[in-house]
Amino acid sequence: MTGRDVGIVHPGAMGAGVAAQAVMAGARVWWVPEGRSAATRERAAEAGLRPAGSLAELAGTCDVVLSVCPPAAALDVARQIAATGFRGIYVDANAISPRATAEIGALFRGGAVTVVDGGITGPPPRAAGQTRLYLSGDAAAVEEVSALFAGSLLTPVALDGPLGRASALKLAFAAYNKISYALAAQALALADGHGVLDDLLDLAAHLLPGTPLARPEQLAGAGPRAWRWEPEMREIARAWRDTGLPGTFAEAAAETFDRWHGHKDDPTVTVARLLADLTQERTVREPPAPHP
């Protein structure tokens, strides 16, 4: 679908990657540089994004707005867009619970905005077949959003049903995928503390090849992203509790990832450093306040 004006708020690594695919498919994609870091500005330039002078200007220019931001900021970003009087399709593609998605839908209820629920799985899109954008909600709006990425490296997948289904699928997958990193890190730290780390690695390579337990170098990639994974775990815990399940697994994973918060976007952090962080005493940071 060429010629569409699309807004992106706010282009971190994943948001810029998603926006770049819309540009590749022929859309004009806008963002707001004001107050953003030099790294974000560089990503936006590489992705071919166009600068808007303000959020109101972006909302007035675009008929589709994509929200790809840290989970704790999703509701606030939606409120900011709602305050502009935006008229069009608002895609919340954040790792938030179905209940949080419903709250965002309620912000725009009765207005000229159609909310689409999105869930991104996989890394920032750089190769075909690796990254999917699951979409649920109004069928016509889902079809329009899917068309934005036709022929790109991002694969849109439409789910039948209302808002919340895409978010539920995203969190269900992330629960298994990302908590496995926290569990592997805890197991490796335990073995390391008792001098049997090499033996555990040998055992895991024999019985669980390809997992973070057998290949701890995978944890080095998780460390720099833990600052984003921690609030995602809080959303998973919330979604589990809303379903009648205990949220303890996700809360424990959130605490593990919180211990790596200081390594935000640091590609040089080592597995040894990450394991050491799990056994060191530290001042506990307060988690973000839950959605009301």
PLY file of the C-alpha trace (Angstrom):
ply
format ascii 1.0
element vertex 292
property float x
property float y
property float z
element edge 291
property int vertex1
property int vertex2
end_header
0.00 0.00 0.00
2.07 2.90 -1.27
1.62 6.53 -0.42
0.24 6.15 3.12
1.36 8.50 5.87
2.27 6.54 8.98
3.49 7.77 12.36
5.81 5.84 14.68
6.07 6.49 18.43
8.81 6.10 19.46
11.48 4.44 17.31
13.80 2.43 19.51
15.62 -0.52 17.96
12.42 -2.49 17.32
10.28 0.54 16.41
12.83 1.80 13.91
13.10 -1.67 12.40
9.33 -1.95 12.00
9.08 1.59 10.59
11.84 0.84 8.08
9.76 -2.02 6.69
6.79 0.29 6.15
9.13 2.67 4.31
10.38 -0.25 2.23
6.77 -1.07 1.33
6.18 2.50 0.11
4.78 4.40 3.09
5.91 7.82 4.28
6.77 7.29 7.94
6.96 10.21 10.38
8.40 10.56 13.85
9.03 13.32 16.41
12.77 13.98 16.99
12.25 16.49 19.82
13.74 15.24 23.08
15.11 12.04 21.57
18.68 10.82 21.88
21.39 10.98 19.25
21.21 7.19 18.92
17.48 7.36 18.23
17.98 10.12 15.67
20.60 8.01 13.92
18.28 5.00 13.83
15.47 7.14 12.42
17.72 8.53 9.69
18.92 5.05 8.73
15.30 3.86 8.56
14.30 6.70 6.23
11.89 8.34 8.69
10.64 11.90 8.19
10.74 14.43 11.06
7.55 16.00 12.41
7.71 19.16 14.51
5.41 17.84 17.24
3.17 14.93 18.18
0.17 17.02 17.11
1.73 17.57 13.68
2.42 13.86 13.33
-1.16 12.99 14.33
-2.55 15.53 11.89
-0.43 14.22 9.02
-0.86 10.49 9.48
-3.84 8.18 9.15
-2.07 5.30 10.90
0.00 5.59 14.08
2.15 2.72 15.33
3.10 2.62 19.00
6.25 0.57 19.63
7.64 1.56 23.04
8.59 0.04 26.41
5.54 -1.64 28.00
5.42 0.72 30.98
5.03 3.70 28.62
2.29 2.22 26.38
-0.71 3.72 28.17
0.91 7.16 28.50
1.83 7.20 24.79
-1.77 6.30 23.91
-3.02 9.15 26.11
-0.69 11.57 24.35
-1.99 10.51 20.94
-5.60 10.71 22.14
-4.99 14.27 23.34
-3.98 15.36 19.82
-7.40 14.61 18.37
-5.93 11.97 16.07
-8.35 10.43 13.57
-7.32 7.13 12.04
-5.95 3.71 13.02
-3.92 3.42 16.22
-1.81 0.26 16.44
-0.57 -0.63 19.91
2.23 -3.10 19.16
3.64 -3.23 22.67
4.23 -6.16 25.04
1.28 -5.38 27.31
-1.46 -7.49 28.87
-4.85 -7.93 27.21
-6.37 -5.86 30.00
-3.96 -3.00 29.30
-4.89 -3.26 25.61
-8.56 -2.93 26.58
-7.72 0.18 28.61
-6.07 1.71 25.55
-9.10 0.81 23.47
-11.31 2.59 26.01
-9.26 5.79 25.63
-10.41 6.11 22.02
-13.93 4.72 22.40
-16.61 6.83 20.77
-14.13 8.84 18.72
-12.78 8.67 15.19
-9.99 6.22 16.06
-9.93 2.49 15.40
-7.56 0.65 17.72
-5.70 -2.42 16.48
-3.94 -4.75 18.90
-0.45 -5.78 17.79
2.18 -8.17 19.07
5.69 -8.38 17.61
7.64 -11.64 17.85
11.24 -12.14 16.84
14.13 -9.68 16.48
14.01 -6.31 14.71
13.27 -7.31 11.10
16.48 -7.75 9.10
15.77 -10.99 7.24
12.64 -12.56 5.80
10.74 -15.04 7.96
12.18 -14.04 11.34
9.81 -11.34 12.61
6.02 -11.38 12.76
3.46 -8.71 13.60
0.32 -10.36 14.96
-2.79 -8.20 14.68
-6.30 -8.44 16.12
-9.35 -6.21 16.33
-11.48 -4.58 13.64
-11.03 -6.75 10.52
-10.94 -3.89 8.02
-8.38 -1.97 10.07
-6.27 -5.10 10.54
-6.28 -5.57 6.77
-5.12 -1.96 6.24
-2.28 -2.35 8.72
-1.23 -5.66 7.17
-1.09 -3.99 3.74
1.44 -1.44 5.06
4.05 -4.21 5.20
3.28 -6.06 1.98
6.49 -7.37 0.45
8.62 -6.31 3.41
10.73 -8.35 5.83
8.03 -8.03 8.52
5.30 -10.65 8.23
1.85 -9.47 9.37
-0.45 -12.20 10.71
-4.15 -11.43 11.22
-5.92 -13.13 14.13
-9.68 -13.44 14.18
-11.29 -11.82 17.18
-11.22 -8.69 19.32
-8.53 -6.54 20.89
-6.34 -8.49 23.29
-5.81 -11.64 21.25
-2.55 -10.45 19.66
-1.26 -9.24 23.02
-2.17 -12.55 24.68
-0.30 -14.52 22.01
2.75 -12.26 22.26
2.92 -12.56 26.05
2.29 -16.30 26.03
5.24 -16.79 23.69
7.45 -14.32 25.57
6.65 -16.04 28.85
8.18 -19.29 27.69
10.94 -17.80 25.55
12.30 -15.10 27.86
11.71 -16.75 31.22
13.86 -19.61 29.91
16.79 -17.17 29.84
16.19 -16.17 33.45
15.89 -19.81 34.50
19.07 -20.76 32.65
20.95 -17.86 34.24
19.84 -18.91 37.73
20.84 -22.53 37.09
24.24 -21.51 35.73
24.85 -19.18 38.67
23.99 -21.99 41.10
26.39 -24.39 39.38
29.09 -21.74 39.22
28.74 -21.05 42.93
29.38 -24.71 43.71
32.19 -25.27 41.22
30.26 -27.53 38.84
29.61 -25.07 36.00
31.66 -27.03 33.45
29.86 -30.21 34.46
26.46 -28.55 34.02
27.44 -27.26 30.59
28.53 -30.76 29.57
25.27 -32.25 30.84
23.14 -29.59 29.15
25.02 -30.01 25.84
24.19 -33.73 26.02
20.51 -33.45 27.00
19.42 -29.90 26.08
21.54 -28.78 23.11
20.77 -25.38 21.65
19.19 -24.01 24.82
20.55 -21.06 26.86
21.55 -23.62 29.49
23.83 -25.43 27.03
24.91 -22.27 25.22
25.29 -19.57 27.89
26.72 -17.16 25.33
23.07 -16.55 24.45
22.72 -14.83 27.82
25.18 -12.16 26.71
22.56 -11.05 24.19
19.83 -11.03 26.84
21.76 -8.82 29.26
21.64 -5.60 27.21
17.91 -6.10 26.60
16.98 -6.94 30.18
15.88 -3.36 30.89
13.05 -3.94 28.38
12.36 -7.52 29.40
11.85 -6.66 33.08
8.66 -4.57 32.55
7.48 -7.13 29.99
7.67 -9.77 32.72
5.49 -7.53 34.93
2.90 -7.42 32.14
3.05 -11.21 31.80
2.51 -11.57 35.55
-0.49 -9.27 35.28
-1.92 -11.22 32.34
-1.48 -14.51 34.20
-3.24 -13.15 37.30
-6.09 -11.85 35.15
-6.46 -15.39 33.80
-6.54 -16.91 37.29
-2.94 -18.11 37.15
-0.20 -17.22 39.64
2.16 -14.52 38.43
5.12 -15.69 40.50
7.19 -17.15 37.63
7.10 -13.88 35.73
7.76 -11.76 38.82
10.82 -13.87 39.62
12.07 -13.46 36.05
11.48 -9.71 36.33
13.70 -9.62 39.43
16.42 -11.52 37.57
16.32 -9.12 34.63
16.25 -6.14 36.98
19.69 -7.18 38.27
21.01 -6.61 34.73
19.44 -3.17 34.33
22.84 -1.47 34.51
23.93 -3.20 31.30
21.30 -1.45 29.17
22.28 -1.60 25.49
25.85 -2.64 26.41
27.06 -5.16 23.80
30.32 -5.79 25.70
28.80 -7.33 28.83
30.04 -10.87 29.49
28.22 -13.95 30.72
30.54 -14.05 33.74
29.49 -10.51 34.68
25.80 -11.34 34.30
26.09 -14.44 36.47
28.02 -12.51 39.11
25.25 -9.87 39.19
22.75 -12.52 40.25
24.60 -13.32 43.47
25.64 -9.82 44.52
23.61 -7.81 46.99
22.17 -4.67 45.49
19.66 -1.95 46.14
16.31 -3.06 44.81
14.80 -0.67 42.28
11.10 0.01 42.58
9.23 -1.55 39.63
7.12 0.76 37.48
3.73 1.55 38.97
1.05 -0.80 37.60
-1.68 0.52 35.35
-4.61 1.77 37.43
0 1
1 2
2 3
3 4
4 5
5 6
6 7
7 8
8 9
9 10
10 11
11 12
12 13
13 14
14 15
15 16
16 17
17 18
18 19
19 20
20 21
21 22
22 23
23 24
24 25
25 26
26 27
27 28
28 29
29 30
30 31
31 32
32 33
33 34
34 35
35 36
36 37
37 38
38 39
39 40
40 41
41 42
42 43
43 44
44 45
45 46
46 47
47 48
48 49
49 50
50 51
51 52
52 53
53 54
54 55
55 56
56 57
57 58
58 59
59 60
60 61
61 62
62 63
63 64
64 65
65 66
66 67
67 68
68 69
69 70
70 71
71 72
72 73
73 74
74 75
75 76
76 77
77 78
78 79
79 80
80 81
81 82
82 83
83 84
84 85
85 86
86 87
87 88
88 89
89 90
90 91
91 92
92 93
93 94
94 95
95 96
96 97
97 98
98 99
99 100
100 101
101 102
102 103
103 104
104 105
105 106
106 107
107 108
108 109
109 110
110 111
111 112
112 113
113 114
114 115
115 116
116 117
117 118
118 119
119 120
120 121
121 122
122 123
123 124
124 125
125 126
126 127
127 128
128 129
129 130
130 131
131 132
132 133
133 134
134 135
135 136
136 137
137 138
138 139
139 140
140 141
141 142
142 143
143 144
144 145
145 146
146 147
147 148
148 149
149 150
150 151
151 152
152 153
153 154
154 155
155 156
156 157
157 158
158 159
159 160
160 161
161 162
162 163
163 164
164 165
165 166
166 167
167 168
168 169
169 170
170 171
171 172
172 173
173 174
174 175
175 176
176 177
177 178
178 179
179 180
180 181
181 182
182 183
183 184
184 185
185 186
186 187
187 188
188 189
189 190
190 191
191 192
192 193
193 194
194 195
195 196
196 197
197 198
198 199
199 200
200 201
201 202
202 203
203 204
204 205
205 206
206 207
207 208
208 209
209 210
210 211
211 212
212 213
213 214
214 215
215 216
216 217
217 218
218 219
219 220
220 221
221 222
222 223
223 224
224 225
225 226
226 227
227 228
228 229
229 230
230 231
231 232
232 233
233 234
234 235
235 236
236 237
237 238
238 239
239 240
240 241
241 242
242 243
243 244
244 245
245 246
246 247
247 248
248 249
249 250
250 251
251 252
252 253
253 254
254 255
255 256
256 257
257 258
258 259
259 260
260 261
261 262
262 263
263 264
264 265
265 266
266 267
267 268
268 269
269 270
270 271
271 272
272 273
273 274
274 275
275 276
276 277
277 278
278 279
279 280
280 281
281 282
282 283
283 284
284 285
285 286
286 287
287 288
288 289
289 290
290 291
